[in-house]
Amino acid sequence: MKTDGNENRIRYGLPDTVRGVLIMGMIAYHTLFDILSAFGFDMDAPWMRGVNVVRDIGAACFILLSGFCFHFGRRNARKGLLLFAAGLVVTAATRLLDREVFVIFGVLTFMGVAKWILCGLHPLLRRVPPAVGAAVSLVLFLLFFSCNFGYAGFYGAVLFRWPSFFYRNYLTAFFGFPFNGFVSADYFGLLPWLFAALCGYFLHPLVMGNPRTGKALSFRLGPAAFVGRYSLWVYLIHQPVIYFAVQAIKYLFL
């Protein structure tokens, strides 16, 4: 989104298109997850590791894009409130469906809090050289990537373990250090994901400083761009539709 000389809002098509592709990938993953869960397939099968890596890359790209698009937005604090409220709705709805495994600190809750943090830090962050900010954010994202699992590293390759007292209660879980026994159907702690949003935030001025960027950002792929533009509503609707469709198929054929 940008403003032309007449103060008209111009919406870029490429961010919507990329966001839409990522959302459709997420829908495919949730569909696979619900099918495997409903029909009793092994969730820890070796081939699922590759699927989970793709899932993590998609999540990182989605959150990075949200940080990038922060500069395009107006009323970011209000959008943060909307996302946070939507996250509470998802938590309440999944709690009603399943009292044991429901969503706590899901992606919408994280996105809302991340927007508030970026709003609050914006006056300071804009003074940081973008290349330095992006590089430091990426390094910190990689360092904290597996903090949810107690260590620094990637997919079981341990660099070192974080102190056990980091993992105490729901407050530490909110920050990215879940206690033993914490379970959530969709979990995005503040760490490491805030650093992905910050990386996107700092990439914006670097990308927009290229004179050829404007033409590239105007690219639009119709269906994907539509999904991306209304990503919040697609997210809220898709999971109950998939869940009840899979349960109906299970009921009819098993």
SERO-4910 file (N, C-alpha, C, O; in steps of 0.05 Angstrom, whole numbers):
BEGIN
 pado doro    nc1    nc2    nc3   cac1   cac2   cac3    cc1    cc2    cc3    oc1    oc2    oc3
  Met    A     17    -24      0      0      0      0     18     25      0     37     26     15
  Lys    A     11     44    -17     25     70    -16      5     92    -22    -18     87    -29
  Thr    A     15    117    -20     -2    140    -26      9    155    -49     33    161    -50
  Asp    A     -8    161    -69      2    177    -92      0    207    -86     -8    214    -63
  Gly    A      5    223   -105      6    252   -100    -21    263    -93    -23    285    -81
  Asn    A    -43    250    -99    -70    259    -93    -81    246    -67   -105    248    -62
  Glu    A    -62    234    -52    -70    221    -27    -89    198    -30   -104    191    -12
  Asn    A    -89    186    -54   -105    161    -59    -88    137    -50    -64    136    -55
  Arg    A   -101    118    -38    -87     94    -29    -84     75    -52   -104     68    -65
  Ile    A    -60     66    -58    -54     47    -79    -45     21    -66    -27     21    -50
  Arg    A    -59     -1    -72    -53    -27    -59    -35    -43    -78    -42    -48   -101
  Tyr    A    -12    -52    -68      6    -68    -83     -5    -97    -85    -17   -107    -66
  Gly    A     -2   -109   -109    -13   -136   -113      5   -158   -103     -5   -179    -95
  Leu    A     32   -155   -105     50   -177    -98     48   -186    -69     46   -210    -64
  Pro    A     48   -167    -49     45   -177    -22     19   -193    -17     19   -213     -3
  Asp    A     -3   -184    -29    -28   -199    -27    -25   -226    -40    -35   -246    -29
  Thr    A    -12   -227    -63     -9   -253    -77      8   -272    -61      1   -295    -58
  Val    A     31   -263    -50     48   -280    -34     33   -289     -9     34   -312     -1
  Arg    A     19   -270      4      4   -278     28    -17   -299     21    -22   -317     37
  Gly    A    -30   -296     -1    -51   -315    -10    -39   -342    -15    -51   -362     -7
  Val    A    -16   -344    -28     -3   -369    -33      4   -383     -6      0   -407     -3
  Leu    A     14   -367     13     22   -378     39     -3   -388     54     -2   -408     67
  Ile    A    -25   -373     52    -49   -381     66    -60   -407     54    -69   -425     68
  Met    A    -59   -410     27    -68   -434     14    -51   -458     22    -60   -480     25
  Gly    A    -24   -453     25     -7   -474     35    -14   -482     64    -13   -506     70
  Met    A    -21   -463     80    -29   -468    108    -55   -485    108    -58   -503    124
  Ile    A    -74   -478     90    -99   -493     88    -93   -522     81   -105   -540     92
  Ala    A    -75   -526     62    -67   -553     54    -55   -568     77    -61   -592     81
  Tyr    A    -39   -555     93    -26   -568    116    -48   -575    137    -48   -598    147
  His    A    -65   -557    143    -86   -562    163   -105   -585    154   -114   -601    170
  Thr    A   -110   -586    128   -127   -608    117   -113   -635    121   -125   -654    130
  Leu    A    -87   -636    114    -72   -660    118    -71   -668    148    -75   -691    155
  Phe    A    -66   -648    165    -65   -653    194    -91   -665    204    -91   -684    219
  Asp    A   -113   -652    197   -140   -662    206   -146   -690    196   -157   -706    211
  Ile    A   -138   -696    171   -143   -722    160   -126   -743    175   -137   -764    183
  Leu    A   -101   -737    179    -84   -756    194    -94   -761    222    -94   -784    232
  Ser    A   -102   -739    236   -112   -742    263   -138   -758    264   -141   -775    281
  Ala    A   -157   -751    246   -183   -764    247   -182   -794    240   -197   -809    252
  Phe    A   -164   -802    222   -163   -829    214   -140   -845    227   -134   -868    218
  Gly    A   -128   -833    247   -109   -848    263    -82   -855    251    -69   -874    258
  Phe    A    -73   -839    232    -47   -843    220    -25   -834    239    -30   -818    257
  Asp    A     -1   -843    234     22   -837    251     31   -808    246     40   -802    224
  Met    A     28   -791    266     35   -763    263     66   -758    264     75   -737    256
  Asp    A     80   -779    272    109   -776    274    124   -792    253    147   -799    256
  Ala    A    110   -799    231    122   -813    209    145   -797    198    144   -773    197
  Pro    A    166   -811    188    190   -796    178    183   -775    156    195   -754    156
  Trp    A    164   -782    138    158   -763    117    144   -737    128    145   -717    114
  Met    A    133   -739    152    120   -715    164    141   -694    172    135   -670    175
  Arg    A    166   -703    176    187   -684    183    191   -664    161    194   -640    166
  Gly    A    192   -674    136    195   -656    113    171   -637    111    174   -613    105
  Val    A    147   -647    116    123   -631    115    125   -609    136    117   -586    131
  Asn    A    134   -615    160    137   -596    182    157   -575    176    154   -552    184
  Val    A    179   -582    162    199   -562    154    186   -542    135    190   -518    138
  Val    A    171   -552    115    158   -534     96    138   -516    111    135   -493    105
  Arg    A    124   -528    131    105   -512    147    119   -490    162    110   -467    162
  Asp    A    142   -495    173    157   -475    188    168   -453    170    167   -429    177
  Ile    A    177   -460    146    186   -440    127    163   -422    118    166   -398    116
  Gly    A    140   -435    113    116   -419    106    108   -400    128    101   -377    122
  Ala    A    109   -409    153    101   -392    175    121   -368    178    113   -346    182
  Ala    A    147   -374    175    167   -353    176    163   -332    154    165   -308    159
  Cys    A    158   -342    130    153   -323    108    128   -306    113    128   -282    107
  Phe    A    107   -319    123     82   -304    128     86   -282    149     77   -259    145
  Ile    A    101   -288    170    105   -268    191    125   -247    182    122   -224    188
  Leu    A    146   -255    167    164   -236    155    149   -216    137    154   -192    138
  Leu    A    130   -226    121    114   -209    104     97   -190    120     93   -167    112
  Ser    A     87   -199    143     71   -181    160     88   -157    170     78   -135    171
  Gly    A    113   -163    177    131   -142    186    137   -123    163    139    -98    166
  Phe    A    141   -134    139    147   -118    115    123    -99    109    127    -75    103
  Cys    A     99   -109    111     75    -94    104     67    -75    126     48    -59    122
  Phe    A     80    -76    150     74    -57    171     76    -28    161     60    -11    169
  His    A     95    -23    144    100      4    134     78     13    114     74     37    111
  Phe    A     63     -5    103     42      2     84     16      8     99     -1     22     88
  Gly    A     13     -1    123    -12      0    137    -18     26    151      0     41    157
  Arg    A    -44     31    154    -53     52    171    -68     40    195    -79     18    192
  Arg    A    -68     54    217    -82     44    241    -73     16    249    -89     -2    254
  Asn    A    -46     13    250    -35    -13    257    -42    -22    285    -47    -46    289
  Ala    A    -45     -4    303    -52    -11    330    -81    -23    331    -86    -42    345
  Arg    A    -98    -11    315   -126    -21    314   -127    -48    301   -142    -66    309
  Lys    A   -110    -52    280   -109    -78    267    -98    -99    286   -106   -122    286
  Gly    A    -79    -91    303    -68   -109    323    -90   -118    342    -91   -141    350
  Leu    A   -107    -99    350   -129   -106    368   -148   -125    355   -158   -144    368
  Leu    A   -154   -121    329   -172   -139    314   -160   -167    313   -174   -187    317
  Leu    A   -134   -169    307   -121   -195    306   -121   -209    333   -126   -233    335
  Phe    A   -115   -194    354   -115   -205    381   -142   -215    389   -145   -237    400
  Ala    A   -163   -199    382   -191   -208    388   -198   -233    373   -211   -251    383
  Ala    A   -190   -234    348   -195   -258    331   -181   -282    343   -192   -304    343
  Gly    A   -157   -278    354   -143   -300    367   -158   -310    392   -158   -334    397
  Leu    A   -170   -292    407   -186   -300    430   -211   -316    421   -218   -336    434
  Val    A   -223   -308    399   -246   -323    388   -237   -352    380   -251   -371    386
  Val    A   -214   -354    367   -204   -381    360   -199   -397    385   -205   -421    385
  Thr    A   -187   -386    405   -182   -400    430   -208   -410    443   -210   -433    451
  Ala    A   -228   -392    444   -253   -400    456   -267   -421    440   -278   -440    451
  Ala    A   -267   -419    413   -281   -438    396   -268   -465    398   -282   -486    400
  Thr    A   -242   -466    397   -228   -492    398   -230   -505    426   -230   -529    429
  Arg    A   -233   -488    446   -237   -498    474   -264   -512    476   -266   -532    490
  Leu    A   -284   -501    462   -310   -514    463   -310   -541    448   -324   -559    456
  Leu    A   -294   -542    426   -293   -567    411   -276   -589    424   -283   -612    422
  Asp    A   -255   -581    438   -237   -600    450   -226   -588    476   -210   -569    475
  Arg    A   -233   -599    499   -225   -588    524   -196   -595    531   -185   -584    550
  Glu    A   -184   -614    517   -157   -622    523   -136   -609    505   -115   -601    515
  Val    A   -141   -608    479   -122   -596    460   -136   -574    445   -152   -580    426
  Phe    A   -131   -550    452   -143   -527    438   -121   -506    434    -98   -510    441
  Val    A   -128   -484    421   -108   -464    413   -102   -445    436   -121   -431    446
  Ile    A    -77   -443    445    -68   -424    464    -44   -409    452    -25   -422    443
  Phe    A    -45   -383    451    -24   -367    440    -19   -375    410      3   -381    402
  Gly    A    -41   -375    395    -40   -383    367    -29   -360    350    -20   -339    360
  Val    A    -29   -364    324    -16   -345    305    -30   -318    306    -16   -297    303
  Leu    A    -56   -317    308    -70   -292    308    -64   -276    333    -60   -251    332
  Thr    A    -63   -289    356    -55   -276    381    -27   -264    378    -22   -241    385
  Phe    A     -8   -280    367     19   -270    363     19   -246    344     32   -226    350
  Met    A      4   -247    322      5   -226    302     -6   -200    314      5   -178    308
  Gly    A    -26   -202    331    -37   -178    344    -16   -165    362    -12   -141    362
  Val    A     -4   -182    379     16   -171    398     40   -160    382     51   -139    390
  Ala    A     49   -174    361     72   -165    345     66   -137    333     84   -120    332
  Lys    A     42   -133    324     35   -106    313     37    -85    334     47    -63    329
  Trp    A     27    -91    359     30    -71    380     59    -65    387     66    -42    391
  Ile    A     75    -86    387    104    -82    393    117    -65    372    132    -47    378
  Leu    A    111    -71    346    123    -55    325    113    -26    326    128     -7    321
  Cys    A     88    -22    333     77      6    337     92     20    358    100     43    355
  Gly    A     97      7    381    110     19    403    140     25    398    150     45    407
  Leu    A    153      7    383    182     10    379    188     25    353    211     31    348
  His    A    168     31    337    173     43    311    190     68    312    208     71    296
  Pro    A    185     87    331    203    111    332    232    104    336    250    119    327
  Leu    A    238     82    351    266     74    355    276     57    332    299     61    324
  Leu    A    260     39    322    269     21    301    276     36    275    294     27    261
  Arg    A    262     58    270    267     72    245    294     85    245    303     94    224
  Arg    A    307     87    268    334     99    270    356     78    265    379     86    261
  Val    A    349     53    265    368     31    261    374     28    232    355     27    216
  Pro    A    399     27    223    405     22    195    391     -4    186    395    -25    198
  Pro    A    375     -3    164    359    -27    157    375    -52    153    366    -74    161
  Ala    A    398    -50    140    414    -75    135    423    -87    161    423   -112    164
  Val    A    431    -70    180    440    -80    206    416    -93    221    418   -115    232
  Gly    A    393    -79    220    370    -89    234    361   -116    223    354   -134    238
  Ala    A    360   -118    196    352   -143    183    371   -166    190    362   -188    196
  Ala    A    397   -161    189    417   -181    194    415   -191    223    416   -215    229
  Val    A    414   -172    242    412   -179    271    386   -194    276    386   -214    291
  Ser    A    364   -186    265    339   -199    269    340   -228    259    329   -246    272
  Leu    A    352   -232    235    354   -259    224    371   -277    242    364   -300    247
  Val    A    393   -266    251    411   -282    269    396   -290    295    398   -313    304
  Leu    A    381   -271    306    367   -277    331    344   -296    326    338   -313    343
  Phe    A    331   -294    303    310   -313    296    321   -342    295    310   -360    306
  Leu    A    344   -345    282    357   -371    280    366   -381    307    364   -404    313
  Leu    A    377   -362    324    386   -370    350    363   -380    368    367   -400    383
  Phe    A    340   -367    366    317   -374    384    298   -393    370    277   -399    381
  Phe    A    305   -403    346    286   -419    330    273   -442    345    249   -447    343
  Ser    A    289   -456    361    279   -480    375    277   -475    405    278   -494    421
  Cys    A    274   -450    413    272   -444    442    246   -456    453    245   -462    477
  Asn    A    226   -460    437    201   -473    446    207   -502    455    191   -513    471
  Phe    A    229   -513    446    236   -541    453    259   -543    472    269   -565    477
  Gly    A    268   -520    483    287   -521    504    316   -516    496    334   -516    513
  Tyr    A    321   -512    470    349   -510    461    352   -490    438    333   -482    426
  Ala    A    377   -482    434    384   -466    410    395   -485    389    413   -500    395
  Gly    A    383   -483    365    392   -502    344    368   -506    325    349   -491    325
  Phe    A    371   -528    309    351   -532    288    344   -562    286    362   -579    282
  Tyr    A    319   -568    290    308   -595    286    325   -617    299    333   -636    286
  Gly    A    331   -613    324    346   -633    339    375   -629    341    389   -641    357
  Ala    A    387   -612    324    415   -605    326    419   -584    347    413   -560    342
  Val    A    430   -591    370    430   -574    394    457   -558    395    478   -570    396
  Leu    A    455   -532    395    478   -515    400    483   -512    430    505   -516    440
  Phe    A    462   -506    445    463   -506    474    434   -505    484    416   -500    469
  Arg    A    431   -511    510    404   -512    521    398   -487    537    416   -477    552
  Trp    A    374   -476    535    366   -453    550    361   -461    579    354   -484    584
  Pro    A    366   -443    598    362   -450    627    334   -460    633    314   -449    622
  Ser    A    332   -480    649    306   -493    654    287   -474    668    263   -477    665
  Phe    A    297   -454    683    278   -436    697    264   -417    677    246   -403    686
  Phe    A    272   -417    652    257   -402    632    229   -414    627    211   -400    618
  Tyr    A    226   -440    633    202   -455    625    186   -460    651    189   -481    663
  Arg    A    169   -441    658    156   -443    684    126   -443    683    114   -460    697
  Asn    A    113   -427    667     85   -423    669     74   -411    642     88   -411    622
  Tyr    A     49   -403    643     36   -393    618     49   -366    610     49   -360    586
  Leu    A     59   -351    628     73   -326    620     98   -332    605    103   -319    584
  Thr    A    114   -350    614    138   -357    599    131   -370    573    145   -367    553
  Ala    A    109   -386    572     99   -398    547     92   -376    527     97   -379    503
  Phe    A     80   -354    536     73   -332    519     98   -321    505     97   -313    482
  Phe    A    120   -319    520    144   -308    510    160   -328    492    180   -321    480
  Gly    A    152   -353    492    165   -373    475    179   -395    490    194   -411    478
  Phe    A    174   -397    517    187   -417    533    165   -433    548    160   -428    571
  Pro    A    152   -452    534    130   -467    546    139   -486    568    160   -499    565
  Phe    A    123   -488    589    129   -506    611    123   -535    603    109   -540    584
  Asn    A    134   -554    618    130   -582    613    100   -589    616     89   -583    637
  Gly    A     88   -600    596     60   -606    596     43   -586    582     19   -591    578
  Phe    A     54   -564    573     39   -544    557     32   -556    530     49   -568    516
  Val    A      6   -554    523     -4   -565    497    -21   -544    484    -38   -531    497
  Ser    A    -16   -539    458    -33   -521    443    -35   -532    414    -16   -542    403
  Ala    A    -59   -530    403    -63   -539    376    -50   -521    355    -46   -529    332
  Asp    A    -43   -497    363    -30   -478    345    -15   -459    363    -27   -443    378
  Tyr    A     12   -460    363     28   -445    383     49   -428    369     66   -438    355
  Phe    A     47   -402    374     67   -383    364     75   -365    387     63   -344    392
  Gly    A     96   -373    402    106   -356    423    119   -331    412    126   -330    388
  Leu    A    122   -311    429    134   -286    420    162   -291    408    169   -279    388
  Leu    A    177   -309    420    202   -318    409    198   -346    397    185   -363    410
  Pro    A    209   -351    374    228   -335    358    214   -316    338    228   -301    324
  Trp    A    187   -318    336    173   -307    313    174   -276    312    172   -265    290
  Leu    A    177   -263    335    179   -233    333    203   -225    317    202   -204    303
  Phe    A    225   -240    317    248   -233    302    243   -236    272    256   -222    256
  Ala    A    226   -254    264    218   -256    236    203   -231    227    208   -221    205
  Ala    A    185   -222    244    170   -197    238    189   -173    236    186   -156    219
  Leu    A    208   -172    255    228   -150    255    245   -151    230    252   -130    218
  Cys    A    253   -175    221    268   -178    197    253   -166    173    264   -152    157
  Gly    A    227   -173    171    211   -162    150    208   -132    152    208   -118    132
  Tyr    A    206   -122    176    204    -93    181    228    -79    169    226    -58    156
  Phe    A    252    -90    175    277    -77    165    282    -81    136    296    -66    123
  Leu    A    271   -103    125    274   -108     96    259    -88     79    266    -82     56
  His    A    237    -77     90    221    -58     75    236    -35     63    235    -32     38
  Pro    A    251    -19     78    265      3     66    287     -6     47    293      8     27
  Leu    A    298    -30     51    318    -40     32    306    -47      5    317    -40    -16
  Val    A    283    -60      6    269    -67    -19    258    -43    -33    260    -40    -57
  Met    A    245    -25    -17    232     -2    -29    252     18    -40    245     36    -55
  Gly    A    277     16    -31    298     34    -41    307     27    -69    321     43    -82
  Asn    A    300      4    -79    307     -4   -106    287      8   -126    263      4   -123
  Pro    A    296     23   -146    278     37   -165    260     18   -181    240     26   -191
  Arg    A    268     -8   -183    253    -27   -199    232    -42   -182    217    -59   -192
  Thr    A    231    -35   -156    214    -50   -138    184    -45   -144    168    -63   -143
  Gly    A    177    -20   -151    149    -13   -156    136    -30   -177    113    -39   -173
  Lys    A    150    -36   -198    139    -52   -220    135    -81   -210    114    -93   -216
  Ala    A    155    -91   -195    152   -119   -185    129   -121   -165    114   -141   -166
  Leu    A    126   -101   -148    104   -102   -128     76   -100   -140     57   -106   -127
  Ser    A     75    -91   -165     49    -88   -177     38   -115   -188     15   -117   -196
  Phe    A     55   -135   -189     47   -162   -199     24   -173   -182     25   -171   -157
  Arg    A      4   -184   -195    -19   -194   -180    -29   -220   -194    -33   -220   -218
  Leu    A    -32   -241   -178    -44   -266   -187    -72   -268   -175    -75   -274   -151
  Gly    A    -92   -263   -192   -120   -259   -183   -129   -274   -159   -134   -262   -138
  Pro    A   -133   -301   -161   -144   -316   -138   -127   -315   -113   -137   -311    -91
  Ala    A   -100   -317   -117    -83   -316    -93    -84   -288    -80    -84   -286    -56
  Ala    A    -84   -267    -97    -85   -240    -86   -112   -235    -71   -112   -222    -50
  Phe    A   -133   -247    -80   -159   -244    -67   -158   -258    -39   -167   -246    -19
  Val    A   -147   -282    -39   -144   -296    -13   -126   -281      6   -132   -278     30
  Gly    A   -104   -270     -5    -86   -255     12    -98   -229     23    -92   -222     46
  Arg    A   -115   -216      7   -127   -191     16   -146   -196     39   -149   -180     57
  Tyr    A   -159   -219     39   -179   -226     60   -169   -249     77   -185   -267     85
  Ser    A   -143   -249     82   -130   -272     95   -141   -277    123   -144   -300    131
  Leu    A   -148   -256    138   -158   -261    165   -184   -276    164   -188   -295    180
  Trp    A   -202   -268    147   -228   -281    146   -226   -310    134   -240   -328    143
  Val    A   -208   -313    115   -203   -340    105   -192   -358    127   -200   -381    130
  Tyr    A   -174   -347    143   -163   -363    165   -185   -371    185   -186   -394    194
  Leu    A   -202   -352    192   -223   -358    212   -243   -378    202   -254   -394    218
  Ile    A   -248   -378    176   -269   -395    165   -258   -423    158   -272   -443    161
  His    A   -233   -425    148   -224   -450    136   -222   -473    156   -229   -496    149
  Gln    A   -213   -468    180   -208   -490    198   -234   -504    207   -235   -529    206
  Pro    A   -255   -490    215   -280   -505    222   -292   -519    198   -303   -541    201
  Val    A   -289   -507    174   -300   -520    150   -285   -547    145   -297   -567    140
  Ile    A   -258   -546    147   -242   -570    143   -248   -591    164   -252   -614    159
  Tyr    A   -249   -581    190   -254   -600    212   -280   -615    209   -281   -639    211
  Phe    A   -301   -600    204   -328   -613    202   -330   -630    176   -344   -650    176
  Ala    A   -317   -622    155   -317   -638    130   -303   -665    135   -313   -686    127
  Val    A   -280   -664    148   -265   -689    154   -281   -707    173   -282   -731    169
  Gln    A   -293   -695    193   -309   -710    212   -333   -723    199   -341   -745    205
  Ala    A   -345   -708    180   -368   -719    166   -360   -743    149   -374   -763    148
  Ile    A   -337   -741    135   -327   -763    119   -321   -787    137   -327   -810    130
  Lys    A   -309   -782    159   -303   -804    178   -328   -817    188   -329   -842    189
  Tyr    A   -348   -802    194   -374   -813    203   -388   -830    182   -400   -850    188
  Leu    A   -386   -820    157   -400   -834    135   -386   -859    126   -400   -878    118
  Phe    A   -360   -860    128   -345   -882    116   -331   -901    136   -320   -921    128
  Leu    A   -332   -894    161   -319   -912    181   -340   -921    202   -333   -936    220
***
